[in-house]
Amino acid sequence: MVMYFYEVQKISPSDAPAALVKGTGFLAFGLFMILRPNTVRENLDRFADRWKQGSWHPYRMPVWGLRLAGAIVVAMATLFFLIAYAGFNS
């Protein structure tokens, strides 16, 4: 916990725009995973088919698993927004 506060003091205003963009991207992807998990599953499956045949496919993951992963991604987005907030206020 002490290391966290030490690292937060190193955040500069130049870090804030990148963190804001990353947070927005994570938030959009996470909400899309929560609201439209079947679409995410189909797109990831299509990508996996083109990338490597016979590999693991997200269609084996249940819908609730994709929604849980989306909630985790939204939680990660809040961390990027916290970094942006600290950057803009330093």
Phi and psi restraints in degrees (value plus and minus 20) as a CYANA .aco file:
   2 VAL   PHI     -85.1   -45.1
   2 VAL   PSI     -58.5   -18.5
   3 MET   PHI     -82.9   -42.9
   3 MET   PSI     -55.9   -15.9
   4 TYR   PHI     -80.2   -40.2
   4 TYR   PSI     -68.7   -28.7
   5 PHE   PHI     -86.9   -46.9
   5 PHE   PSI     -50.3   -10.3
   6 TYR   PHI     -87.4   -47.4
   6 TYR   PSI     -62.1   -22.1
   7 GLU   PHI     -91.2   -51.2
   7 GLU   PSI     -53.6   -13.6
   8 VAL   PHI     -83.3   -43.3
   8 VAL   PSI     -52.2   -12.2
   9 GLN   PHI     -88.8   -48.8
   9 GLN   PSI     -39.8     0.2
  10 LYS   PHI    -103.8   -63.8
  10 LYS   PSI     -30.0    10.0
  11 ILE   PHI     -89.3   -49.3
  11 ILE   PSI     108.7   148.7
  12 SER   PHI    -130.0   -90.0
  12 SER   PSI     144.3   184.3
  13 PRO   PHI     -80.6   -40.6
  13 PRO   PSI     -42.8    -2.8
  14 SER   PHI     -92.8   -52.8
  14 SER   PSI     -37.2     2.8
  15 ASP   PHI    -100.9   -60.9
  15 ASP   PSI     -40.7    -0.7
  16 ALA   PHI     -85.4   -45.4
  16 ALA   PSI     -66.3   -26.3
  17 PRO   PHI     -81.5   -41.5
  17 PRO   PSI     -60.6   -20.6
  18 ALA   PHI     -84.6   -44.6
  18 ALA   PSI     -61.3   -21.3
  19 ALA   PHI     -85.7   -45.7
  19 ALA   PSI     -55.6   -15.6
  20 LEU   PHI     -86.7   -46.7
  20 LEU   PSI     -62.0   -22.0
  21 VAL   PHI     -85.7   -45.7
  21 VAL   PSI     -64.3   -24.3
  22 LYS   PHI     -83.1   -43.1
  22 LYS   PSI     -63.3   -23.3
  23 GLY   PHI     -82.1   -42.1
  23 GLY   PSI     -59.7   -19.7
  24 THR   PHI     -85.5   -45.5
  24 THR   PSI     -61.9   -21.9
  25 GLY   PHI     -83.8   -43.8
  25 GLY   PSI     -64.9   -24.9
  26 PHE   PHI     -83.8   -43.8
  26 PHE   PSI     -60.5   -20.5
  27 LEU   PHI     -83.3   -43.3
  27 LEU   PSI     -64.8   -24.8
  28 ALA   PHI     -83.4   -43.4
  28 ALA   PSI     -65.4   -25.4
  29 PHE   PHI     -85.9   -45.9
  29 PHE   PSI     -61.6   -21.6
  30 GLY   PHI     -83.8   -43.8
  30 GLY   PSI     -63.3   -23.3
  31 LEU   PHI     -86.1   -46.1
  31 LEU   PSI     -57.2   -17.2
  32 PHE   PHI     -84.0   -44.0
  32 PHE   PSI     -57.7   -17.7
  33 MET   PHI     -86.9   -46.9
  33 MET   PSI     -53.8   -13.8
  34 ILE   PHI     -95.4   -55.4
  34 ILE   PSI     -64.0   -24.0
  35 LEU   PHI    -103.9   -63.9
  35 LEU   PSI     -53.3   -13.3
  36 ARG   PHI    -151.5  -111.5
  36 ARG   PSI      43.4    83.4
  37 PRO   PHI     -85.5   -45.5
  37 PRO   PSI     -51.0   -11.0
  38 ASN   PHI     -87.8   -47.8
  38 ASN   PSI     -56.7   -16.7
  39 THR   PHI     -85.8   -45.8
  39 THR   PSI     -61.9   -21.9
  40 VAL   PHI     -83.1   -43.1
  40 VAL   PSI     -62.3   -22.3
  41 ARG   PHI     -81.2   -41.2
  41 ARG   PSI     -65.4   -25.4
  42 GLU   PHI     -83.3   -43.3
  42 GLU   PSI     -63.1   -23.1
  43 ASN   PHI     -87.5   -47.5
  43 ASN   PSI     -61.3   -21.3
  44 LEU   PHI     -86.4   -46.4
  44 LEU   PSI     -56.3   -16.3
  45 ASP   PHI     -85.7   -45.7
  45 ASP   PSI     -62.0   -22.0
  46 ARG   PHI     -83.1   -43.1
  46 ARG   PSI     -61.6   -21.6
  47 PHE   PHI     -83.8   -43.8
  47 PHE   PSI     -63.4   -23.4
  48 ALA   PHI     -85.7   -45.7
  48 ALA   PSI     -55.6   -15.6
  49 ASP   PHI     -84.0   -44.0
  49 ASP   PSI     -59.6   -19.6
  50 ARG   PHI     -96.6   -56.6
  50 ARG   PSI     -53.6   -13.6
  51 TRP   PHI     -94.4   -54.4
  51 TRP   PSI     -72.8   -32.8
  52 LYS   PHI    -171.2  -131.2
  52 LYS   PSI      95.2   135.2
  53 GLN   PHI     -89.5   -49.5
  53 GLN   PSI     120.4   160.4
  54 GLY   PHI      58.4    98.4
  54 GLY   PSI      -8.5    31.5
  55 SER   PHI    -108.1   -68.1
  55 SER   PSI    -199.8  -159.8
  56 TRP   PHI     -84.8   -44.8
  56 TRP   PSI     120.8   160.8
  57 HIS   PHI    -143.9  -103.9
  57 HIS   PSI     121.1   161.1
  58 PRO   PHI     -85.4   -45.4
  58 PRO   PSI     -33.4     6.6
  59 TYR   PHI     -85.7   -45.7
  59 TYR   PSI     -34.1     5.9
  60 ARG   PHI    -101.9   -61.9
  60 ARG   PSI     -32.7     7.3
  61 MET   PHI    -105.6   -65.6
  61 MET   PSI     112.6   152.6
  62 PRO   PHI     -89.4   -49.4
  62 PRO   PSI     142.2   182.2
  63 VAL   PHI     -80.4   -40.4
  63 VAL   PSI     -59.1   -19.1
  64 TRP   PHI     -85.2   -45.2
  64 TRP   PSI     -49.9    -9.9
  65 GLY   PHI     -88.1   -48.1
  65 GLY   PSI     -60.0   -20.0
  66 LEU   PHI     -86.9   -46.9
  66 LEU   PSI     -58.0   -18.0
  67 ARG   PHI     -87.6   -47.6
  67 ARG   PSI     -57.3   -17.3
  68 LEU   PHI     -84.7   -44.7
  68 LEU   PSI     -63.3   -23.3
  69 ALA   PHI     -81.8   -41.8
  69 ALA   PSI     -57.6   -17.6
  70 GLY   PHI     -83.0   -43.0
  70 GLY   PSI     -59.4   -19.4
  71 ALA   PHI     -85.6   -45.6
  71 ALA   PSI     -56.9   -16.9
  72 ILE   PHI     -87.0   -47.0
  72 ILE   PSI     -59.2   -19.2
  73 VAL   PHI     -85.6   -45.6
  73 VAL   PSI     -58.8   -18.8
  74 VAL   PHI     -83.8   -43.8
  74 VAL   PSI     -58.8   -18.8
  75 ALA   PHI     -83.9   -43.9
  75 ALA   PSI     -57.6   -17.6
  76 MET   PHI     -86.2   -46.2
  76 MET   PSI     -54.4   -14.4
  77 ALA   PHI     -82.5   -42.5
  77 ALA   PSI     -56.6   -16.6
  78 THR   PHI     -84.5   -44.5
  78 THR   PSI     -51.6   -11.6
  79 LEU   PHI     -86.6   -46.6
  79 LEU   PSI     -59.6   -19.6
  80 PHE   PHI     -85.9   -45.9
  80 PHE   PSI     -57.1   -17.1
  81 PHE   PHI     -86.4   -46.4
  81 PHE   PSI     -54.2   -14.2
  82 LEU   PHI     -84.9   -44.9
  82 LEU   PSI     -60.8   -20.8
  83 ILE   PHI     -83.8   -43.8
  83 ILE   PSI     -62.3   -22.3
  84 ALA   PHI     -83.9   -43.9
  84 ALA   PSI     -60.9   -20.9
  85 TYR   PHI     -82.2   -42.2
  85 TYR   PSI     -64.2   -24.2
  86 ALA   PHI     -86.2   -46.2
  86 ALA   PSI     -55.1   -15.1
  87 GLY   PHI     -88.6   -48.6
  87 GLY   PSI     -63.1   -23.1
  88 PHE   PHI     -89.5   -49.5
  88 PHE   PSI     -47.0    -7.0
  89 ASN   PHI    -114.5   -74.5
  89 ASN   PSI     -15.7    24.3
